[in-house]
Amino acid sequence: MRAADTPAHRGGYDAAVVGGGLIGLATAWRAARRGLRVAVLAPAGDSGAASGVAAGMLTPATEAMFGEEELMRFGADSRDRYPGFVRDVQADSGEDAGYRERGTLQIAFDTDDLSRLTELGELQSRLGLKAERITSRECRRLEPMLAPGVRGGVHVPDDHSVDPRRLARALRLAAAARGADFTADRAAEVLCEGGRVRGVRTAGGAEVRADQVVLAAGVWTPSIGGLPDGLLPPVRPVKGQLLRLRTPAGEEPIVSRTVRGLVKGTPVYLVPRADGEIVLGATQEEMGPDTRLTAGGVHQILRDAHELVPGVGELEIAEACVGLRPGSPDNEPLLGPLGPAGLHLATGHFRHGVLLTPGTADAMAEVLAGGALPDFARRFAAARFGPAGGGRH
């Protein structure tokens, strides 16, 4: 296996991927699997501000929202790619990627929340997503630690979860095993000559020469220099606070599958890990690049989770996290070619980055290998916000 941090390839690369989160790592790995010479540029220890914090829900059915039908179809397609994606990652890396096939339970706290789930059920059916409406008693049969007063819910057997931190580690090893090189520095500038990209200059002044460049740096993508003003669509940070709780040694976790709830209209989730950790979250705050952990955010999460699963109060807080999700102008991904020849985007995934990782990686690898964006990803072409795109109407 190639070392994790090797010098830049002397002859240049087919592609340089900027960003060390799941999207960047998966894109680099899939491209390397196709035989491309790939470099990944990310600061040492950077697992991506969103990827390193995310809960890892693979839940297109329970994420379904009116007006996001095409995005959820992409999500369902990407979710269905996960089993093969994980098998390949684990085969190349020798690491467990933390994938769990236990389904998801969506819970309503009161009658208004139940009415909202009923409306979402109609959307789920229209999208062809498998979701079964169940009673409060059936909810507690699946998850006995639920509060007695929950009003009912929806069981989604095909919505699973993955541990993003373990997946990121496995992807990094898998990419290295397939020949990708890693430069442990921040990308400062895209190098352009003669109307096309020629590589990337790092903050430390090193040049990584490449025929193509993929900007997959999440909320930091627009801060990368060297490109014409106004070329990159705006990507805004959307703050999320969450907690990682620890189950006492020898005890069973308080939930056995992902539990998503509506508590007086506010969403909350609990995602169990195989090691007994429970991820509890998350806020969604339009606060700019604010990464402060706040008492109000933590209180909201704990309050709503306790309403659904009172046993939360007995768990130890192992870690409190804050991440910044990259949101595009229409909250949909920005994928593929944009501007100078050889420049590509893979960002703007907002709250669906983990879910959309396999689909994005497959689409970007196809583009980097000389093809066009596949049909399933074409709606999300980055050029829709370019000078000729004008956005989507």
N, C-alpha and C positions, 0 to 999 in steps of 0.2 A: 504493500500500500504506500502511496506517495505521502510524504510528510504533510502535515496540515498547513504549514506556512513555508512555501518554497519560493525561491526567487522567480521573477517574471520570466516567462518563456522568451528566449533570445530571439526567436524568429517571429514573434508576434502571435496573436491569438485569432481564432475565428470569431470569438465573442468574449467581451468583458461584461460581467454582470455586477452591477453596483447594488449592494445590499445583502446583509447576512441574515435576513428573516426567512420565514418558510417559503415565501414566493420566490425570492432570489435564489435560495439554495436548491429548491426543487427545479427551477428553470435551468440552473447550471448543471444539475445532475442529469436531467432528461436530455439536455443538449449534448453533454459528454457521452451519454449512452448511445447517441447517434453518431459518435465518432468525431465530434467537433472538439477543437482545442479551446478550452474555456478557462478564464480567470475569474475569480470572485474577489471583489474589493469590499472590505468591511472592517471597521476598527476591531482590534483584538477583544475577544469576549463579547462582541455584539451579536445577540441573537435576535435583534429586531425589537424595537420598542413595543410593537403590538404583539408580535409572535411570542416573546418571552413572558408576557403577562396573560395572554388569552386563555380562556377556560378550555377551549378545544371542542366545543359542541359542533356536531355535524348534523344540523337540524333544519333542513330546508322546509319541512312540513310545519314545524312549530315556529319557524321564523317568518312564515308567509304573511305578507302584508298587501293590502289592496294597492294597486299601482305598481307593484314590483313583480308582476307575474313572470316576465321574461327572465328577470334576475333569479327567481326561485326555480325556474326550469333549468337554468345553468347550474344552480346549486344542487338540484336533484341529480343532474348528470355528473357533477363532480363528486358528490357523495357516493354514487354508484361505482365510481372509479377507485374509491379508496381501498377495497380489499386487494386488488391487483397491485395498486400503487405501493401499499404497505409491504406486500410480499416481496416486491422488487427491491424496495429500500432495505429491508431486513436481509435479503440475500446478498446485496452488495456491501452492506455495512457490518453485518454480523451482530447488529444491535436490535433490541426490542424497541419498536416505535411507539408503544403505549396505546395501541388501538384496542378499543373495547366495543363489542357488539352486544349491547344490552337494551337497546331501545330507549325511548324517551317518554316520560309522562308529563303532560301539561295539565296544570291544576288551576281551578277557579276558586278564589277565596270566598266571594259572596255572589249574590244573584246577578248583579250587574256584570261581574267578571264572567260569569257563566254565559250571559247573553253575548258577550264579546267573543267567547270561544265558539259559540254557536254560529256567529257570523263568519268567523275564520274557518269553521268547518265547511261552509259552503264554498269558500275559496279553495281550500285543500282538495275538495272533490272535483272542482272545475279544473284544477291543475293535475289531476290524476295522482295525487299524493295519498298514500295509504295512511288513514287515520281513523281510529275507532272511538266514538263517543262512549264514555262509560260513566257509571254512577259513582257517587261518593263512596259507597261501600266497596265497589270494585277497585277504586283508587287505593283505598286503605288495604285491600287484600294484596295488591301489588307492592305497596309501600306502607307497612304497618305503622311507621313512626309519623305518618301524616296527622295533622290536627283533626280531631273528630268533626269539626265544623266545616271542613271543606265541602264545596257544593257539587263537585263533579269534575270531570276532566276529559282528556283525550289521550289515548294510548297510541303511540306511533312506533311500531316495532322496528322500522327501518332507519330511524334517526339515531345515530350512534355518537361516539366521542373518541377523541385522541388526546394524548398528552403532548401539547406543542413543544415543550422543552425537550422531551425525549425524542420526538420526531425531528426537531432541528438538529440535535446531536447526531442522530442516525443519518440524516440527509448530508450533513457535512462529511461524515466518514464515507458515505456512499459516493459522493461526488469526488472525493479524493481518490477513492479506489478506482474510479473510472477515468482518472487522469487530470481532474481539475486542479488548478493551482490557486492558492489563497494568498492575497496581499493584505496584511493586517494594517490597513490605514484607511482613512476617510477619502472618498473621491471628492476632489475639489472642483474639477473642471473637465468637461468633455473636449477632446481635441478634434478639431475639424479642419480639413484642407480640401480645397477644390469641390466644395459642395457635398462632402460626405465625411462621416466620422472616421477618425484614425486611432482612437483609443481614449485613454483617460489619464489625467495628471492627478496624483494624490496630494493630500495636504502637506506631505513631507517632501514634495517636489519630484517624486519618481514618476516616470511615464510607463504606462502599460499599453502597448500598441495592440490594437485589435481592429478587425474589419467591421465589427458590429458592436454596439454598446446597448445594454439593457439597463434602464434606470428603474430599479426596484427597491428604492430606499425609503419607502413609506412616506411619512410626513415631511422628510427632509429632501425628497426628490426635487422640488422646485428651487431649492437653495444651491443646487449644483450649477456652476458657472459654465461659460463657454458657448452658450446657445443664444440665439436671437431673443431679444426681449419679447415677451408675450407668446412665445412658442408653446411653452408648457402650460397645460390647463392648471388652474389653481387647485391645490390639494390642501385641505384644511385639517388641523388636528382636532379630533373629538375625544375628549378625556374620558377614561374609564377607570374607576376604582373597584378593587375586589379584594377578597380575603382568601387565604389558604388556611384551612382548619385541619387539625390533626385528631384522628380517632385514638382514644386511649388504647394502649397495648392490650391485646387479648380480647378486645371488644369488636363486635360487628359494626361496620359503618351505618350511619343513620339512614342512608338511602343506598339502594343497590344499582340504580340506574340514574341517568340524568333526570332531574325533576325541574321543570320550568313552571313558574306560577305567575298568575296575575293577582295582585293584592291591591284592591281598590284602584284598579287600572294601572298600577305600576308593575313592570315586569321584574322578576327576580329568578335566579337559578341556583341549583346545587348540582355539581358535577363530581361524582366519585372517581377516585383513582384506585388502581389495583393495590397500592401500598397503604390504603386507608385514608389518604388525604381527601378532603372535600374542598372543592373550589366554590366559593360563594360570591356571587356578583350580580350585576355590575351596574355602576352608574353610567349615564350617557350625558356628557356635559359639553356644551359649546362654550369652552373657556379659553380657546386659543392654546398656545403651548404651555399650559399650566400643568405641572406635574406634582402639585402639593397633595398630600394625603390629608383629607379634612375630616373633622369629627362628624360633620353633617352627612358626608357621603358614607362613612362607615356605619353611622347610626341607621341610616335608611336601609342599607343592605341587611344589617342584623335584625332590625325591626320586622321587615317584610319576610325574611327567611324564618324568623321565629314564629310568625303567624301561621306559616304553612307546616313547619317541622319544628316543634318546640324543643326537641332534643339538641338543636343547634347550640343552645345556651350552655351545654355541658362540655363542648369541645374546646380544645386549646387553639388559640390563634397562633399559627406557625409563621405567617408572613402576611404583610399588607402590601398591596401592589398598586401602582398607577401606570397606565399605558396611554398612548396616543394612537387612536385609529386614524388611518388616512382616508378622508372623505373627499370624493370628487364633487364637482358642481351638481351632478344628478345622483350622487351616492352609488354609482355603479362603476365597475372597474374600468381602468384605462389600459388597453392592451394593444401591443403591436406597433407598427411603424408610425413615425411622426417626424416631420421636418427633414433635416439632412439625411441623405441616403445612409442606411446602416444604423440609424437611431431608433430605439424601441422603448416603449413604456410597459411596465407591469406593476401598476400601483393603483391606489384609489379604491381598494376593496372594502373600505369602511369596516363594518362589523362582521364581514363574511370571509376574512382572509384565510382562516384555517380551512373552512369548508371548501373554498374555491381553489385551494392549492393544487390538487391533482389536475383539474381542468385547465387552470392557468398554465401550469408547467407543460402540459401536452400541447396546448395552443402555441405557446412561445417557442417550444422546441421545433415545432413545424415551421414557424416563420423563420427562425434562425437557420434552419436547414434549407431555406430557399423557397418554401411554400407560402401560401396565403393563410390568413387567419381561418381556421375551420369554421364551418357553418354555426356550430354551437357557440362560438365566441365572437362572431362577426358584429353582432349588435354593440359590442363593447369596445369597438375599435377606438384607439386613442385619437385618431384623426377627426373624430366627430366634433371635437372642440378646436381643431386647427383653423387656419385662415379660411379654408374652403368648406369646413365642416359646419360651423355655426351652431353646434349643439344639436340636440334632438328635440323635435317639436311634437 
